[in-house]
Every structure is written in C-alpha cells, then in structure tokens.
Amino acid sequence: MKKVFLCFLLSASLMACKNQETKKTDVADKDTGTWTSLDAKTIKVRQLLEAYVKNDTSVIYEIMADTVKVREQFANNQENGKTKVDPGGRAGFAQGEQSHHLLFSDISITTDNMRTFVWDKDSASITGYWGMWSGTGRFTNNKITVPVHIYYRWKDDKIISIYRMFDPVTLKEEIAASLKK
C-alpha cells in the first residue's frame, strides 16, 4: 500500500510541475520605454554641465524654456508635501549657477553617467544625471566633493523642469562664511 501511495504522490508532483499556472493580465505597463545615452538630449545635458564648469550660461538660454521649473530636492525646501519651485525660471537658474563660481573655485563635475529615458506611450522624456561635483570654497578653503543627482524633463527640445538632489550642507557653510567677510 505504501508503494502505491508513493507512486501516486510522485505522479501528482510531476504533473504539478508540468502544469504551471499562467496568469493573464489586461494591464499594460504604462512606464515602458527606452534608455539611451547617445541621443541629442543627453548630449545637450553634457554640454550644459560642461558650460557650467566654465561659468558659461549661454547653453542654459539655448536649451531651457523661459519658465523652467527648478526644484531643489532637499530638506526644508518642502511645502504641503511638495518641493518648492525656485523663483525666476530660466534667468533665476542661470543666476544661481553663476553664484556657485562666486563661492567656489576649481569647480569640476563628472559627466560620464547620464541617460535619457523615453516613454513608449507618449514619447515624453527625461534625462538623468548621476555624478560628483567638486570645488574649493573661496571663503573656507575647504575642498569638497558632493554627489549630485539631476533629472531634466523635456518637452520637445526644451527643458521644462529640473529636479536636483544633493546635500546642501557645504553650500550653506560656504554662503555663511561669505557673509562673515
């Protein structure tokens, strides 16, 4: 009797392994798309970052919409559960980028890790940048390196919003030191 039961159990196990359950879903992945790093948008962001290092804001005016919304994603820059938009649009962003050169010398950034994602559903695109920012404080003489993550959202060939994430501690320290002199 034990042998018959074991044969039955073995047969049932083998059949269970053969008949795998398949689930059908009618839900399409709305976030399907393609990553690329050799497209025109990624190249433009690289040019933007290289111009930033040289304190050249001309690329900002070429590739950003006048009303670009810039969001600095760090603590104490939130309101009602959302990141505040920096004032001034494109001109305000350009002025802010230039102010970094008043506070820091020897600014450099890595530009080897960026990709553009294009969604299949509507061809919307976003370019992501992951890199390291380095500089020497003009007032503290501190040499610093900070990880930076930036997402640039595009509409056609213009950047319409920027989400920038970094630890602002060293920037705030340099601003404080500049105000003391």
C-alpha positions in Angstrom: 0.0 0.0 0.0 2.9 2.4 0.8 4.4 1.8 -2.7 1.1 2.6 -4.4 0.7 5.8 -2.3 4.3 6.9 -3.1 3.8 6.2 -6.8 0.6 8.3 -6.7 2.4 11.1 -4.8 5.3 11.1 -7.2 3.0 11.2 -10.2 1.0 14.1 -8.8 4.1 16.0 -8.1 5.4 15.5 -11.6 2.2 16.7 -13.1 2.0 19.7 -10.8 5.5 20.7 -12.1 4.4 20.4 -15.7 1.1 22.3 -15.4 2.3 25.7 -14.3 -0.3 28.3 -13.6 -0.4 31.1 -16.1 -2.0 34.5 -15.3 -3.3 36.8 -17.9 -3.4 40.4 -17.3 -5.1 43.2 -19.2 -2.9 45.9 -17.5 -0.2 47.3 -19.7 2.9 48.8 -18.2 2.4 52.5 -18.7 6.1 53.2 -17.8 7.6 51.1 -20.6 10.3 52.9 -22.6 13.9 53.0 -23.7 17.1 54.2 -22.0 19.7 55.7 -24.2 22.9 57.7 -23.7 23.8 58.6 -27.3 20.8 60.8 -28.1 20.7 64.5 -28.7 19.1 65.3 -25.3 21.9 63.5 -23.3 24.5 65.3 -25.5 22.8 68.7 -24.7 22.8 68.0 -21.0 26.5 67.1 -21.2 27.1 70.4 -23.0 25.1 72.2 -20.3 27.2 70.7 -17.5 30.5 71.4 -19.3 29.4 75.0 -19.8 28.5 75.3 -16.1 32.1 74.3 -15.1 33.3 77.2 -17.3 30.7 79.6 -15.8 29.1 79.9 -19.2 25.3 80.3 -19.0 24.7 80.5 -22.8 23.6 76.8 -23.0 21.0 77.5 -20.3 19.4 80.0 -22.6 19.6 77.7 -25.6 18.0 74.6 -24.2 15.8 75.6 -21.3 12.3 77.1 -21.5 11.8 80.6 -20.1 9.5 79.2 -17.5 11.6 76.2 -16.5 10.6 74.9 -13.0 13.6 74.2 -10.9 13.1 72.1 -7.7 15.9 71.6 -5.2 15.0 68.3 -3.6 16.4 68.8 0.0 15.1 69.2 3.5 13.4 72.5 4.4 12.5 73.1 0.8 9.2 71.4 1.0 5.7 72.9 1.4 2.4 71.0 1.7 4.2 67.7 0.8 5.8 69.1 -2.4 9.2 70.6 -3.2 9.0 74.3 -3.7 9.8 75.7 -7.2 12.8 78.1 -7.2 11.8 81.6 -8.3 12.9 83.2 -11.5 12.6 80.5 -14.1 15.5 80.3 -16.6 17.1 83.6 -15.6 16.9 82.7 -11.9 18.5 79.3 -12.6 21.3 81.0 -14.6 22.0 83.5 -11.8 22.1 80.7 -9.3 24.6 78.7 -11.3 26.8 81.7 -11.7 26.7 82.3 -7.9 28.4 78.9 -7.4 31.5 80.4 -9.1 31.5 83.3 -6.6 31.6 80.9 -3.7 33.8 78.1 -5.1 36.9 77.9 -7.3 38.3 74.8 -9.2 34.7 73.6 -9.9 34.6 70.3 -11.7 32.0 67.6 -12.3 31.9 64.2 -13.7 29.9 63.8 -16.9 30.2 60.1 -17.7 26.9 58.9 -16.1 23.8 60.2 -17.8 20.9 58.7 -19.7 17.7 59.8 -21.4 14.5 57.7 -20.9 11.8 58.0 -23.5 8.4 56.6 -22.6 6.7 54.5 -25.3 3.2 55.8 -24.5 3.7 59.5 -25.3 7.4 59.9 -26.2 7.9 62.1 -23.1 11.5 62.1 -22.0 13.6 62.8 -19.0 17.5 62.9 -18.8 19.0 61.7 -15.6 22.5 62.7 -14.4 24.3 61.0 -11.6 27.7 62.5 -10.8 30.2 64.1 -8.5 30.6 67.8 -8.0 33.9 69.1 -6.6 35.2 72.6 -5.7 37.2 74.6 -3.3 35.5 77.1 -1.1 36.7 80.7 -1.7 35.9 81.7 1.9 36.6 78.4 3.9 39.3 77.0 1.6 37.6 73.6 2.1 38.0 71.2 -0.8 34.7 69.3 -1.2 33.1 66.6 -3.3 29.4 66.1 -3.3 27.2 63.5 -5.1 24.7 65.2 -7.3 21.6 63.7 -9.0 19.7 65.8 -11.5 16.6 64.9 -13.7 15.8 67.2 -16.6 12.3 66.9 -18.0 11.9 67.7 -21.7 9.1 69.0 -23.8 10.1 68.8 -27.5 13.7 70.2 -27.4 13.4 72.4 -24.3 14.0 71.5 -20.7 10.8 72.4 -18.8 11.7 71.2 -15.3 14.7 70.2 -13.3 14.8 68.1 -10.1 18.2 68.5 -8.4 19.3 66.4 -5.4 22.4 67.0 -3.4 23.5 67.5 0.2 23.4 71.3 0.7 25.4 71.4 3.9 28.7 72.5 2.3 27.0 75.1 0.1 25.3 76.6 3.1 28.6 76.6 5.1 30.3 78.5 2.2 27.4 81.0 2.0 27.6 81.6 5.7 31.4 82.1 5.5 31.0 84.6 2.6 28.6 86.7 4.7 31.1 87.0 7.5 33.8 88.6 5.4 
